[in-house]
Amino acid sequence: MPDEFTLREMRSIKTLTGLLPGQIEEALDQGDLDIVLALVIISAARAGKKVTEETVLDWTLSEIDFVDEPAKPKKKVEDPTPA
């Protein structure tokens, strides 16, 4: 599981699973397949591949292999208020 999700990814997780960010780890521990589905879709997107929920639903758990990814550089948010 990534160390951190983008806001877009967190929104996708909530849409697909109904889970809030603080509930993800517990859902994984309990074997919630909706969070596995969401993580597969997010992981594929991070790898530059688009997969749909319908496609992933036809995979078996043995066909899914998560690997570590390098950390992303942090983005700088500038204050839009003029000084």
mmCIF file of the N, C-alpha and C atoms, coordinates in Angstrom:
data_MODEL
# 
_entry.id   MODEL 
# 
loop_
_atom_site.group_PDB 
_atom_site.id 
_atom_site.type_symbol 
_atom_site.label_atom_id 
_atom_site.label_alt_id 
_atom_site.label_comp_id 
_atom_site.label_asym_id 
_atom_site.label_entity_id 
_atom_site.label_seq_id 
_atom_site.pdbx_PDB_ins_code 
_atom_site.Cartn_x 
_atom_site.Cartn_y 
_atom_site.Cartn_z 
_atom_site.occupancy 
_atom_site.B_iso_or_equiv 
_atom_site.pdbx_formal_charge 
_atom_site.auth_seq_id 
_atom_site.auth_comp_id 
_atom_site.auth_asym_id 
_atom_site.auth_atom_id 
_atom_site.pdbx_PDB_model_num 
ATOM 1   N N  . MET A 1 1  ? 0.849   -1.179  0.000   1.00 0.00 ? 1  MET A N  1 
ATOM 2   C CA . MET A 1 1  ? 0.000   0.000   0.000   1.00 0.00 ? 1  MET A CA 1 
ATOM 3   C C  . MET A 1 1  ? 0.892   1.239   0.000   1.00 0.00 ? 1  MET A C  1 
ATOM 4   N N  . PRO A 1 2  ? 0.547   2.244   -0.779  1.00 0.00 ? 2  PRO A N  1 
ATOM 5   C CA . PRO A 1 2  ? 1.355   3.457   -0.799  1.00 0.00 ? 2  PRO A CA 1 
ATOM 6   C C  . PRO A 1 2  ? 1.412   4.120   0.575   1.00 0.00 ? 2  PRO A C  1 
ATOM 7   N N  . ASP A 1 3  ? 2.501   4.858   0.811   1.00 0.00 ? 3  ASP A N  1 
ATOM 8   C CA . ASP A 1 3  ? 2.620   5.621   2.056   1.00 0.00 ? 3  ASP A CA 1 
ATOM 9   C C  . ASP A 1 3  ? 1.552   6.699   2.123   1.00 0.00 ? 3  ASP A C  1 
ATOM 10  N N  . GLU A 1 4  ? 1.230   7.252   0.967   1.00 0.00 ? 4  GLU A N  1 
ATOM 11  C CA . GLU A 1 4  ? 0.244   8.320   0.936   1.00 0.00 ? 4  GLU A CA 1 
ATOM 12  C C  . GLU A 1 4  ? -0.474  8.316   -0.405  1.00 0.00 ? 4  GLU A C  1 
ATOM 13  N N  . PHE A 1 5  ? -1.725  8.736   -0.367  1.00 0.00 ? 5  PHE A N  1 
ATOM 14  C CA . PHE A 1 5  ? -2.549  8.805   -1.566  1.00 0.00 ? 5  PHE A CA 1 
ATOM 15  C C  . PHE A 1 5  ? -2.747  10.259  -1.960  1.00 0.00 ? 5  PHE A C  1 
ATOM 16  N N  . THR A 1 6  ? -2.936  10.494  -3.259  1.00 0.00 ? 6  THR A N  1 
ATOM 17  C CA . THR A 1 6  ? -3.303  11.837  -3.698  1.00 0.00 ? 6  THR A CA 1 
ATOM 18  C C  . THR A 1 6  ? -4.763  12.069  -3.310  1.00 0.00 ? 6  THR A C  1 
ATOM 19  N N  . LEU A 1 7  ? -5.179  13.303  -3.360  1.00 0.00 ? 7  LEU A N  1 
ATOM 20  C CA . LEU A 1 7  ? -6.579  13.613  -3.061  1.00 0.00 ? 7  LEU A CA 1 
ATOM 21  C C  . LEU A 1 7  ? -7.497  12.903  -4.056  1.00 0.00 ? 7  LEU A C  1 
ATOM 22  N N  . ARG A 1 8  ? -7.084  12.856  -5.315  1.00 0.00 ? 8  ARG A N  1 
ATOM 23  C CA . ARG A 1 8  ? -7.881  12.175  -6.342  1.00 0.00 ? 8  ARG A CA 1 
ATOM 24  C C  . ARG A 1 8  ? -8.020  10.688  -6.014  1.00 0.00 ? 8  ARG A C  1 
ATOM 25  N N  . GLU A 1 9  ? -6.910  10.089  -5.577  1.00 0.00 ? 9  GLU A N  1 
ATOM 26  C CA . GLU A 1 9  ? -6.937  8.677   -5.224  1.00 0.00 ? 9  GLU A CA 1 
ATOM 27  C C  . GLU A 1 9  ? -7.826  8.422   -4.008  1.00 0.00 ? 9  GLU A C  1 
ATOM 28  N N  . MET A 1 10 ? -7.741  9.294   -3.011  1.00 0.00 ? 10 MET A N  1 
ATOM 29  C CA . MET A 1 10 ? -8.593  9.137   -1.827  1.00 0.00 ? 10 MET A CA 1 
ATOM 30  C C  . MET A 1 10 ? -10.068 9.253   -2.200  1.00 0.00 ? 10 MET A C  1 
ATOM 31  N N  . ARG A 1 11 ? -10.350 10.154  -3.111  1.00 0.00 ? 11 ARG A N  1 
ATOM 32  C CA . ARG A 1 11 ? -11.738 10.318  -3.573  1.00 0.00 ? 11 ARG A CA 1 
ATOM 33  C C  . ARG A 1 11 ? -12.200 9.058   -4.311  1.00 0.00 ? 11 ARG A C  1 
ATOM 34  N N  . SER A 1 12 ? -11.322 8.502   -5.140  1.00 0.00 ? 12 SER A N  1 
ATOM 35  C CA . SER A 1 12 ? -11.657 7.262   -5.855  1.00 0.00 ? 12 SER A CA 1 
ATOM 36  C C  . SER A 1 12 ? -11.907 6.118   -4.884  1.00 0.00 ? 12 SER A C  1 
ATOM 37  N N  . ILE A 1 13 ? -11.066 6.020   -3.853  1.00 0.00 ? 13 ILE A N  1 
ATOM 38  C CA . ILE A 1 13 ? -11.243 4.977   -2.844  1.00 0.00 ? 13 ILE A CA 1 
ATOM 39  C C  . ILE A 1 13 ? -12.601 5.123   -2.173  1.00 0.00 ? 13 ILE A C  1 
ATOM 40  N N  . LYS A 1 14 ? -12.955 6.345   -1.807  1.00 0.00 ? 14 LYS A N  1 
ATOM 41  C CA . LYS A 1 14 ? -14.243 6.565   -1.145  1.00 0.00 ? 14 LYS A CA 1 
ATOM 42  C C  . LYS A 1 14 ? -15.397 6.227   -2.087  1.00 0.00 ? 14 LYS A C  1 
ATOM 43  N N  . THR A 1 15 ? -15.268 6.595   -3.356  1.00 0.00 ? 15 THR A N  1 
ATOM 44  C CA . THR A 1 15 ? -16.318 6.305   -4.333  1.00 0.00 ? 15 THR A CA 1 
ATOM 45  C C  . THR A 1 15 ? -16.493 4.803   -4.526  1.00 0.00 ? 15 THR A C  1 
ATOM 46  N N  . LEU A 1 16 ? -15.377 4.093   -4.634  1.00 0.00 ? 16 LEU A N  1 
ATOM 47  C CA . LEU A 1 16 ? -15.434 2.650   -4.891  1.00 0.00 ? 16 LEU A CA 1 
ATOM 48  C C  . LEU A 1 16 ? -15.782 1.822   -3.663  1.00 0.00 ? 16 LEU A C  1 
ATOM 49  N N  . THR A 1 17 ? -15.396 2.322   -2.474  1.00 0.00 ? 17 THR A N  1 
ATOM 50  C CA . THR A 1 17 ? -15.522 1.489   -1.271  1.00 0.00 ? 17 THR A CA 1 
ATOM 51  C C  . THR A 1 17 ? -16.431 2.067   -0.195  1.00 0.00 ? 17 THR A C  1 
ATOM 52  N N  . GLY A 1 18 ? -16.610 3.382   -0.201  1.00 0.00 ? 18 GLY A N  1 
ATOM 53  C CA . GLY A 1 18 ? -17.343 4.034   0.880   1.00 0.00 ? 18 GLY A CA 1 
ATOM 54  C C  . GLY A 1 18 ? -16.476 4.272   2.107   1.00 0.00 ? 18 GLY A C  1 
ATOM 55  N N  . LEU A 1 19 ? -15.184 3.910   2.020   1.00 0.00 ? 19 LEU A N  1 
ATOM 56  C CA . LEU A 1 19 ? -14.279 4.047   3.163   1.00 0.00 ? 19 LEU A CA 1 
ATOM 57  C C  . LEU A 1 19 ? -13.651 5.427   3.234   1.00 0.00 ? 19 LEU A C  1 
ATOM 58  N N  . LEU A 1 20 ? -13.436 5.884   4.450   1.00 0.00 ? 20 LEU A N  1 
ATOM 59  C CA . LEU A 1 20 ? -12.657 7.093   4.694   1.00 0.00 ? 20 LEU A CA 1 
ATOM 60  C C  . LEU A 1 20 ? -11.188 6.680   4.799   1.00 0.00 ? 20 LEU A C  1 
ATOM 61  N N  . PRO A 1 21 ? -10.248 7.605   4.582   1.00 0.00 ? 21 PRO A N  1 
ATOM 62  C CA . PRO A 1 21 ? -8.829  7.244   4.622   1.00 0.00 ? 21 PRO A CA 1 
ATOM 63  C C  . PRO A 1 21 ? -8.398  6.484   5.876   1.00 0.00 ? 21 PRO A C  1 
ATOM 64  N N  . GLY A 1 22 ? -8.917  6.844   7.030   1.00 0.00 ? 22 GLY A N  1 
ATOM 65  C CA . GLY A 1 22 ? -8.539  6.182   8.273   1.00 0.00 ? 22 GLY A CA 1 
ATOM 66  C C  . GLY A 1 22 ? -9.075  4.762   8.413   1.00 0.00 ? 22 GLY A C  1 
ATOM 67  N N  . GLN A 1 23 ? -9.940  4.358   7.508   1.00 0.00 ? 23 GLN A N  1 
ATOM 68  C CA . GLN A 1 23 ? -10.540 3.030   7.575   1.00 0.00 ? 23 GLN A CA 1 
ATOM 69  C C  . GLN A 1 23 ? -9.884  2.023   6.633   1.00 0.00 ? 23 GLN A C  1 
ATOM 70  N N  . ILE A 1 24 ? -8.966  2.487   5.793   1.00 0.00 ? 24 ILE A N  1 
ATOM 71  C CA . ILE A 1 24 ? -8.386  1.637   4.751   1.00 0.00 ? 24 ILE A CA 1 
ATOM 72  C C  . ILE A 1 24 ? -7.615  0.460   5.332   1.00 0.00 ? 24 ILE A C  1 
ATOM 73  N N  . GLU A 1 25 ? -6.732  0.727   6.268   1.00 0.00 ? 25 GLU A N  1 
ATOM 74  C CA . GLU A 1 25 ? -5.899  -0.337  6.817   1.00 0.00 ? 25 GLU A CA 1 
ATOM 75  C C  . GLU A 1 25 ? -6.741  -1.423  7.504   1.00 0.00 ? 25 GLU A C  1 
ATOM 76  N N  . GLU A 1 26 ? -7.745  -1.009  8.262   1.00 0.00 ? 26 GLU A N  1 
ATOM 77  C CA . GLU A 1 26 ? -8.612  -1.977  8.928   1.00 0.00 ? 26 GLU A CA 1 
ATOM 78  C C  . GLU A 1 26 ? -9.380  -2.810  7.904   1.00 0.00 ? 26 GLU A C  1 
ATOM 79  N N  . ALA A 1 27 ? -9.855  -2.145  6.831   1.00 0.00 ? 27 ALA A N  1 
ATOM 80  C CA . ALA A 1 27 ? -10.584 -2.871  5.784   1.00 0.00 ? 27 ALA A CA 1 
ATOM 81  C C  . ALA A 1 27 ? -9.687  -3.911  5.120   1.00 0.00 ? 27 ALA A C  1 
ATOM 82  N N  . LEU A 1 28 ? -8.426  -3.553  4.901   1.00 0.00 ? 28 LEU A N  1 
ATOM 83  C CA . LEU A 1 28 ? -7.475  -4.517  4.339   1.00 0.00 ? 28 LEU A CA 1 
ATOM 84  C C  . LEU A 1 28 ? -7.264  -5.687  5.287   1.00 0.00 ? 28 LEU A C  1 
ATOM 85  N N  . ASP A 1 29 ? -7.105  -5.386  6.568   1.00 0.00 ? 29 ASP A N  1 
ATOM 86  C CA . ASP A 1 29 ? -6.909  -6.435  7.575   1.00 0.00 ? 29 ASP A CA 1 
ATOM 87  C C  . ASP A 1 29 ? -8.095  -7.394  7.624   1.00 0.00 ? 29 ASP A C  1 
ATOM 88  N N  . GLN A 1 30 ? -9.288  -6.866  7.350   1.00 0.00 ? 30 GLN A N  1 
ATOM 89  C CA . GLN A 1 30 ? -10.498 -7.681  7.405   1.00 0.00 ? 30 GLN A CA 1 
ATOM 90  C C  . GLN A 1 30 ? -10.795 -8.383  6.076   1.00 0.00 ? 30 GLN A C  1 
ATOM 91  N N  . GLY A 1 31 ? -9.942  -8.149  5.067   1.00 0.00 ? 31 GLY A N  1 
ATOM 92  C CA . GLY A 1 31 ? -10.131 -8.817  3.781   1.00 0.00 ? 31 GLY A CA 1 
ATOM 93  C C  . GLY A 1 31 ? -11.201 -8.208  2.897   1.00 0.00 ? 31 GLY A C  1 
ATOM 94  N N  . ASP A 1 32 ? -11.464 -6.914  3.060   1.00 0.00 ? 32 ASP A N  1 
ATOM 95  C CA . ASP A 1 32 ? -12.464 -6.223  2.251   1.00 0.00 ? 32 ASP A CA 1 
ATOM 96  C C  . ASP A 1 32 ? -11.994 -6.195  0.793   1.00 0.00 ? 32 ASP A C  1 
ATOM 97  N N  . LEU A 1 33 ? -12.725 -6.865  -0.081  1.00 0.00 ? 33 LEU A N  1 
ATOM 98  C CA . LEU A 1 33 ? -12.313 -6.947  -1.485  1.00 0.00 ? 33 LEU A CA 1 
ATOM 99  C C  . LEU A 1 33 ? -12.525 -5.641  -2.247  1.00 0.00 ? 33 LEU A C  1 
ATOM 100 N N  . ASP A 1 34 ? -13.425 -4.775  -1.780  1.00 0.00 ? 34 ASP A N  1 
ATOM 101 C CA . ASP A 1 34 ? -13.619 -3.487  -2.447  1.00 0.00 ? 34 ASP A CA 1 
ATOM 102 C C  . ASP A 1 34 ? -12.357 -2.625  -2.349  1.00 0.00 ? 34 ASP A C  1 
ATOM 103 N N  . ILE A 1 35 ? -11.656 -2.680  -1.213  1.00 0.00 ? 35 ILE A N  1 
ATOM 104 C CA . ILE A 1 35 ? -10.437 -1.886  -1.081  1.00 0.00 ? 35 ILE A CA 1 
ATOM 105 C C  . ILE A 1 35 ? -9.331  -2.487  -1.949  1.00 0.00 ? 35 ILE A C  1 
ATOM 106 N N  . VAL A 1 36 ? -9.295  -3.802  -2.068  1.00 0.00 ? 36 VAL A N  1 
ATOM 107 C CA . VAL A 1 36 ? -8.326  -4.440  -2.971  1.00 0.00 ? 36 VAL A CA 1 
ATOM 108 C C  . VAL A 1 36 ? -8.593  -3.973  -4.397  1.00 0.00 ? 36 VAL A C  1 
ATOM 109 N N  . LEU A 1 37 ? -9.844  -3.967  -4.796  1.00 0.00 ? 37 LEU A N  1 
ATOM 110 C CA . LEU A 1 37 ? -10.237 -3.491  -6.123  1.00 0.00 ? 37 LEU A CA 1 
ATOM 111 C C  . LEU A 1 37 ? -9.767  -2.053  -6.347  1.00 0.00 ? 37 LEU A C  1 
ATOM 112 N N  . ALA A 1 38 ? -10.028 -1.190  -5.386  1.00 0.00 ? 38 ALA A N  1 
ATOM 113 C CA . ALA A 1 38 ? -9.630  0.216   -5.508  1.00 0.00 ? 38 ALA A CA 1 
ATOM 114 C C  . ALA A 1 38 ? -8.110  0.355   -5.607  1.00 0.00 ? 38 ALA A C  1 
ATOM 115 N N  . LEU A 1 39 ? -7.373  -0.400  -4.800  1.00 0.00 ? 39 LEU A N  1 
ATOM 116 C CA . LEU A 1 39 ? -5.911  -0.323  -4.831  1.00 0.00 ? 39 LEU A CA 1 
ATOM 117 C C  . LEU A 1 39 ? -5.339  -0.843  -6.139  1.00 0.00 ? 39 LEU A C  1 
ATOM 118 N N  . VAL A 1 40 ? -5.958  -1.846  -6.719  1.00 0.00 ? 40 VAL A N  1 
ATOM 119 C CA . VAL A 1 40 ? -5.511  -2.349  -8.025  1.00 0.00 ? 40 VAL A CA 1 
ATOM 120 C C  . VAL A 1 40 ? -5.687  -1.266  -9.084  1.00 0.00 ? 40 VAL A C  1 
ATOM 121 N N  . ILE A 1 41 ? -6.840  -0.620  -9.084  1.00 0.00 ? 41 ILE A N  1 
ATOM 122 C CA . ILE A 1 41 ? -7.117  0.428   -10.071 1.00 0.00 ? 41 ILE A CA 1 
ATOM 123 C C  . ILE A 1 41 ? -6.160  1.603   -9.890  1.00 0.00 ? 41 ILE A C  1 
ATOM 124 N N  . ILE A 1 42 ? -5.920  2.001   -8.648  1.00 0.00 ? 42 ILE A N  1 
ATOM 125 C CA . ILE A 1 42 ? -5.005  3.113   -8.366  1.00 0.00 ? 42 ILE A CA 1 
ATOM 126 C C  . ILE A 1 42 ? -3.577  2.735   -8.739  1.00 0.00 ? 42 ILE A C  1 
ATOM 127 N N  . SER A 1 43 ? -3.162  1.532   -8.401  1.00 0.00 ? 43 SER A N  1 
ATOM 128 C CA . SER A 1 43 ? -1.800  1.084   -8.723  1.00 0.00 ? 43 SER A CA 1 
ATOM 129 C C  . SER A 1 43 ? -1.586  1.043   -10.232 1.00 0.00 ? 43 SER A C  1 
ATOM 130 N N  . ALA A 1 44 ? -2.570  0.559   -10.958 1.00 0.00 ? 44 ALA A N  1 
ATOM 131 C CA . ALA A 1 44 ? -2.463  0.525   -12.416 1.00 0.00 ? 44 ALA A CA 1 
ATOM 132 C C  . ALA A 1 44 ? -2.350  1.940   -12.976 1.00 0.00 ? 44 ALA A C  1 
ATOM 133 N N  . ALA A 1 45 ? -3.153  2.858   -12.452 1.00 0.00 ? 45 ALA A N  1 
ATOM 134 C CA . ALA A 1 45 ? -3.095  4.253   -12.915 1.00 0.00 ? 45 ALA A CA 1 
ATOM 135 C C  . ALA A 1 45 ? -1.722  4.858   -12.648 1.00 0.00 ? 45 ALA A C  1 
ATOM 136 N N  . ARG A 1 46 ? -1.149  4.556   -11.489 1.00 0.00 ? 46 ARG A N  1 
ATOM 137 C CA . ARG A 1 46 ? 0.195   5.070   -11.179 1.00 0.00 ? 46 ARG A CA 1 
ATOM 138 C C  . ARG A 1 46 ? 1.242   4.507   -12.131 1.00 0.00 ? 46 ARG A C  1 
ATOM 139 N N  . ALA A 1 47 ? 0.983   3.318   -12.657 1.00 0.00 ? 47 ALA A N  1 
ATOM 140 C CA . ALA A 1 47 ? 1.909   2.687   -13.601 1.00 0.00 ? 47 ALA A CA 1 
ATOM 141 C C  . ALA A 1 47 ? 1.606   3.099   -15.039 1.00 0.00 ? 47 ALA A C  1 
ATOM 142 N N  . GLY A 1 48 ? 0.642   4.016   -15.204 1.00 0.00 ? 48 GLY A N  1 
ATOM 143 C CA . GLY A 1 48 ? 0.312   4.508   -16.537 1.00 0.00 ? 48 GLY A CA 1 
ATOM 144 C C  . GLY A 1 48 ? -0.635  3.605   -17.314 1.00 0.00 ? 48 GLY A C  1 
ATOM 145 N N  . LYS A 1 49 ? -1.312  2.697   -16.621 1.00 0.00 ? 49 LYS A N  1 
ATOM 146 C CA . LYS A 1 49 ? -2.248  1.780   -17.273 1.00 0.00 ? 49 LYS A CA 1 
ATOM 147 C C  . LYS A 1 49 ? -3.649  2.033   -16.746 1.00 0.00 ? 49 LYS A C  1 
ATOM 148 N N  . LYS A 1 50 ? -4.603  2.046   -17.643 1.00 0.00 ? 50 LYS A N  1 
ATOM 149 C CA . LYS A 1 50 ? -5.989  2.270   -17.229 1.00 0.00 ? 50 LYS A CA 1 
ATOM 150 C C  . LYS A 1 50 ? -6.711  0.930   -17.228 1.00 0.00 ? 50 LYS A C  1 
ATOM 151 N N  . VAL A 1 51 ? -7.220  0.561   -16.069 1.00 0.00 ? 51 VAL A N  1 
ATOM 152 C CA . VAL A 1 51 ? -8.067  -0.624  -15.975 1.00 0.00 ? 51 VAL A CA 1 
ATOM 153 C C  . VAL A 1 51 ? -9.394  -0.196  -15.374 1.00 0.00 ? 51 VAL A C  1 
ATOM 154 N N  . THR A 1 52 ? -10.426 -0.885  -15.763 1.00 0.00 ? 52 THR A N  1 
ATOM 155 C CA . THR A 1 52 ? -11.754 -0.549  -15.251 1.00 0.00 ? 52 THR A CA 1 
ATOM 156 C C  . THR A 1 52 ? -12.146 -1.510  -14.135 1.00 0.00 ? 52 THR A C  1 
ATOM 157 N N  . GLU A 1 53 ? -13.120 -1.094  -13.380 1.00 0.00 ? 53 GLU A N  1 
ATOM 158 C CA . GLU A 1 53 ? -13.649 -1.930  -12.308 1.00 0.00 ? 53 GLU A CA 1 
ATOM 159 C C  . GLU A 1 53 ? -14.143 -3.263  -12.885 1.00 0.00 ? 53 GLU A C  1 
ATOM 160 N N  . GLU A 1 54 ? -14.824 -3.201  -14.020 1.00 0.00 ? 54 GLU A N  1 
ATOM 161 C CA . GLU A 1 54 ? -15.361 -4.409  -14.650 1.00 0.00 ? 54 GLU A CA 1 
ATOM 162 C C  . GLU A 1 54 ? -14.249 -5.384  -15.041 1.00 0.00 ? 54 GLU A C  1 
ATOM 163 N N  . THR A 1 55 ? -13.140 -4.864  -15.543 1.00 0.00 ? 55 THR A N  1 
ATOM 164 C CA . THR A 1 55 ? -12.019 -5.726  -15.918 1.00 0.00 ? 55 THR A CA 1 
ATOM 165 C C  . THR A 1 55 ? -11.426 -6.403  -14.696 1.00 0.00 ? 55 THR A C  1 
ATOM 166 N N  . VAL A 1 56 ? -11.152 -5.635  -13.662 1.00 0.00 ? 56 VAL A N  1 
ATOM 167 C CA . VAL A 1 56 ? -10.499 -6.161  -12.459 1.00 0.00 ? 56 VAL A CA 1 
ATOM 168 C C  . VAL A 1 56 ? -11.385 -7.182  -11.752 1.00 0.00 ? 56 VAL A C  1 
ATOM 169 N N  . LEU A 1 57 ? -12.684 -7.002  -11.796 1.00 0.00 ? 57 LEU A N  1 
ATOM 170 C CA . LEU A 1 57 ? -13.596 -7.932  -11.129 1.00 0.00 ? 57 LEU A CA 1 
ATOM 171 C C  . LEU A 1 57 ? -13.502 -9.350  -11.689 1.00 0.00 ? 57 LEU A C  1 
ATOM 172 N N  . ASP A 1 58 ? -12.975 -9.494  -12.886 1.00 0.00 ? 58 ASP A N  1 
ATOM 173 C CA . ASP A 1 58 ? -12.825 -10.823 -13.488 1.00 0.00 ? 58 ASP A CA 1 
ATOM 174 C C  . ASP A 1 58 ? -11.474 -11.461 -13.180 1.00 0.00 ? 58 ASP A C  1 
ATOM 175 N N  . TRP A 1 59 ? -10.602 -10.778 -12.448 1.00 0.00 ? 59 TRP A N  1 
ATOM 176 C CA . TRP A 1 59 ? -9.299  -11.334 -12.085 1.00 0.00 ? 59 TRP A CA 1 
ATOM 177 C C  . TRP A 1 59 ? -9.423  -12.138 -10.793 1.00 0.00 ? 59 TRP A C  1 
ATOM 178 N N  . THR A 1 60 ? -8.491  -13.062 -10.617 1.00 0.00 ? 60 THR A N  1 
ATOM 179 C CA . THR A 1 60 ? -8.402  -13.767 -9.341  1.00 0.00 ? 60 THR A CA 1 
ATOM 180 C C  . THR A 1 60 ? -7.343  -13.074 -8.485  1.00 0.00 ? 60 THR A C  1 
ATOM 181 N N  . LEU A 1 61 ? -7.380  -13.310 -7.192  1.00 0.00 ? 61 LEU A N  1 
ATOM 182 C CA . LEU A 1 61 ? -6.385  -12.704 -6.304  1.00 0.00 ? 61 LEU A CA 1 
ATOM 183 C C  . LEU A 1 61 ? -4.974  -13.150 -6.668  1.00 0.00 ? 61 LEU A C  1 
ATOM 184 N N  . SER A 1 62 ? -4.821  -14.368 -7.178  1.00 0.00 ? 62 SER A N  1 
ATOM 185 C CA . SER A 1 62 ? -3.483  -14.847 -7.540  1.00 0.00 ? 62 SER A CA 1 
ATOM 186 C C  . SER A 1 62 ? -2.927  -14.135 -8.777  1.00 0.00 ? 62 SER A C  1 
ATOM 187 N N  . GLU A 1 63 ? -3.773  -13.459 -9.544  1.00 0.00 ? 63 GLU A N  1 
ATOM 188 C CA . GLU A 1 63 ? -3.319  -12.709 -10.716 1.00 0.00 ? 63 GLU A CA 1 
ATOM 189 C C  . GLU A 1 63 ? -2.859  -11.290 -10.361 1.00 0.00 ? 63 GLU A C  1 
ATOM 190 N N  . ILE A 1 64 ? -3.052  -10.892 -9.117  1.00 0.00 ? 64 ILE A N  1 
ATOM 191 C CA . ILE A 1 64 ? -2.708  -9.534  -8.684  1.00 0.00 ? 64 ILE A CA 1 
ATOM 192 C C  . ILE A 1 64 ? -1.403  -9.588  -7.910  1.00 0.00 ? 64 ILE A C  1 
ATOM 193 N N  . ASP A 1 65 ? -0.456  -8.758  -8.327  1.00 0.00 ? 65 ASP A N  1 
ATOM 194 C CA . ASP A 1 65 ? 0.852   -8.729  -7.680  1.00 0.00 ? 65 ASP A CA 1 
ATOM 195 C C  . ASP A 1 65 ? 1.237   -7.271  -7.436  1.00 0.00 ? 65 ASP A C  1 
ATOM 196 N N  . PHE A 1 66 ? 1.239   -6.853  -6.172  1.00 0.00 ? 66 PHE A N  1 
ATOM 197 C CA . PHE A 1 66 ? 1.627   -5.488  -5.824  1.00 0.00 ? 66 PHE A CA 1 
ATOM 198 C C  . PHE A 1 66 ? 3.133   -5.435  -5.613  1.00 0.00 ? 66 PHE A C  1 
ATOM 199 N N  . VAL A 1 67 ? 3.775   -4.409  -6.150  1.00 0.00 ? 67 VAL A N  1 
ATOM 200 C CA . VAL A 1 67 ? 5.210   -4.207  -5.963  1.00 0.00 ? 67 VAL A CA 1 
ATOM 201 C C  . VAL A 1 67 ? 5.452   -2.812  -5.415  1.00 0.00 ? 67 VAL A C  1 
ATOM 202 N N  . ASP A 1 68 ? 6.606   -2.628  -4.765  1.00 0.00 ? 68 ASP A N  1 
ATOM 203 C CA . ASP A 1 68 ? 6.945   -1.311  -4.219  1.00 0.00 ? 68 ASP A CA 1 
ATOM 204 C C  . ASP A 1 68 ? 7.188   -0.324  -5.345  1.00 0.00 ? 68 ASP A C  1 
ATOM 205 N N  . GLU A 1 69 ? 6.879   0.933   -5.072  1.00 0.00 ? 69 GLU A N  1 
ATOM 206 C CA . GLU A 1 69 ? 7.148   1.995   -6.035  1.00 0.00 ? 69 GLU A CA 1 
ATOM 207 C C  . GLU A 1 69 ? 7.991   3.063   -5.370  1.00 0.00 ? 69 GLU A C  1 
ATOM 208 N N  . PRO A 1 70 ? 8.796   3.771   -6.163  1.00 0.00 ? 70 PRO A N  1 
ATOM 209 C CA . PRO A 1 70 ? 9.586   4.852   -5.559  1.00 0.00 ? 70 PRO A CA 1 
ATOM 210 C C  . PRO A 1 70 ? 8.691   5.982   -5.074  1.00 0.00 ? 70 PRO A C  1 
ATOM 211 N N  . ALA A 1 71 ? 9.151   6.679   -4.052  1.00 0.00 ? 71 ALA A N  1 
ATOM 212 C CA . ALA A 1 71 ? 8.384   7.799   -3.494  1.00 0.00 ? 71 ALA A CA 1 
ATOM 213 C C  . ALA A 1 71 ? 8.286   8.924   -4.509  1.00 0.00 ? 71 ALA A C  1 
ATOM 214 N N  . LYS A 1 72 ? 7.131   9.581   -4.530  1.00 0.00 ? 72 LYS A N  1 
ATOM 215 C CA . LYS A 1 72 ? 6.925   10.728  -5.410  1.00 0.00 ? 72 LYS A CA 1 
ATOM 216 C C  . LYS A 1 72 ? 7.448   11.985  -4.733  1.00 0.00 ? 72 LYS A C  1 
ATOM 217 N N  . PRO A 1 73 ? 8.022   12.915  -5.522  1.00 0.00 ? 73 PRO A N  1 
ATOM 218 C CA . PRO A 1 73 ? 8.446   14.182  -4.906  1.00 0.00 ? 73 PRO A CA 1 
ATOM 219 C C  . PRO A 1 73 ? 7.219   14.981  -4.464  1.00 0.00 ? 73 PRO A C  1 
ATOM 220 N N  . LYS A 1 74 ? 7.364   15.720  -3.377  1.00 0.00 ? 74 LYS A N  1 
ATOM 221 C CA . LYS A 1 74 ? 6.250   16.527  -2.868  1.00 0.00 ? 74 LYS A CA 1 
ATOM 222 C C  . LYS A 1 74 ? 6.060   17.754  -3.751  1.00 0.00 ? 74 LYS A C  1 
ATOM 223 N N  . LYS A 1 75 ? 4.796   18.134  -3.933  1.00 0.00 ? 75 LYS A N  1 
ATOM 224 C CA . LYS A 1 75 ? 4.467   19.311  -4.729  1.00 0.00 ? 75 LYS A CA 1 
ATOM 225 C C  . LYS A 1 75 ? 4.400   20.526  -3.818  1.00 0.00 ? 75 LYS A C  1 
ATOM 226 N N  . LYS A 1 76 ? 4.885   21.635  -4.322  1.00 0.00 ? 76 LYS A N  1 
ATOM 227 C CA . LYS A 1 76 ? 4.854   22.878  -3.556  1.00 0.00 ? 76 LYS A CA 1 
ATOM 228 C C  . LYS A 1 76 ? 3.561   23.614  -3.889  1.00 0.00 ? 76 LYS A C  1 
ATOM 229 N N  . VAL A 1 77 ? 2.818   23.989  -2.861  1.00 0.00 ? 77 VAL A N  1 
ATOM 230 C CA . VAL A 1 77 ? 1.594   24.765  -3.050  1.00 0.00 ? 77 VAL A CA 1 
ATOM 231 C C  . VAL A 1 77 ? 1.899   26.192  -2.659  1.00 0.00 ? 77 VAL A C  1 
ATOM 232 N N  . GLU A 1 78 ? 1.710   27.085  -3.608  1.00 0.00 ? 78 GLU A N  1 
ATOM 233 C CA . GLU A 1 78 ? 1.997   28.489  -3.343  1.00 0.00 ? 78 GLU A CA 1 
ATOM 234 C C  . GLU A 1 78 ? 0.729   29.208  -2.910  1.00 0.00 ? 78 GLU A C  1 
ATOM 235 N N  . ASP A 1 79 ? 0.898   30.177  -2.046  1.00 0.00 ? 79 ASP A N  1 
ATOM 236 C CA . ASP A 1 79 ? -0.224  30.983  -1.575  1.00 0.00 ? 79 ASP A CA 1 
ATOM 237 C C  . ASP A 1 79 ? -0.672  31.903  -2.717  1.00 0.00 ? 79 ASP A C  1 
ATOM 238 N N  . PRO A 1 80 ? -1.957  31.768  -3.155  1.00 0.00 ? 80 PRO A N  1 
ATOM 239 C CA . PRO A 1 80 ? -2.422  32.601  -4.259  1.00 0.00 ? 80 PRO A CA 1 
ATOM 240 C C  . PRO A 1 80 ? -2.698  34.052  -3.862  1.00 0.00 ? 80 PRO A C  1 
ATOM 241 N N  . THR A 1 81 ? -2.613  34.364  -2.586  1.00 0.00 ? 81 THR A N  1 
ATOM 242 C CA . THR A 1 81 ? -2.870  35.720  -2.105  1.00 0.00 ? 81 THR A CA 1 
ATOM 243 C C  . THR A 1 81 ? -1.664  36.608  -2.410  1.00 0.00 ? 81 THR A C  1 
ATOM 244 N N  . PRO A 1 82 ? -1.858  37.734  -3.102  1.00 0.00 ? 82 PRO A N  1 
ATOM 245 C CA . PRO A 1 82 ? -0.731  38.618  -3.370  1.00 0.00 ? 82 PRO A CA 1 
ATOM 246 C C  . PRO A 1 82 ? -0.146  39.190  -2.087  1.00 0.00 ? 82 PRO A C  1 
ATOM 247 N N  . ALA A 1 83 ? 1.166   39.356  -2.081  1.00 0.00 ? 83 ALA A N  1 
ATOM 248 C CA . ALA A 1 83 ? 1.851   39.874  -0.881  1.00 0.00 ? 83 ALA A CA 1 
ATOM 249 C C  . ALA A 1 83 ? 1.743   41.378  -0.774  1.00 0.00 ? 83 ALA A C  1 
# 
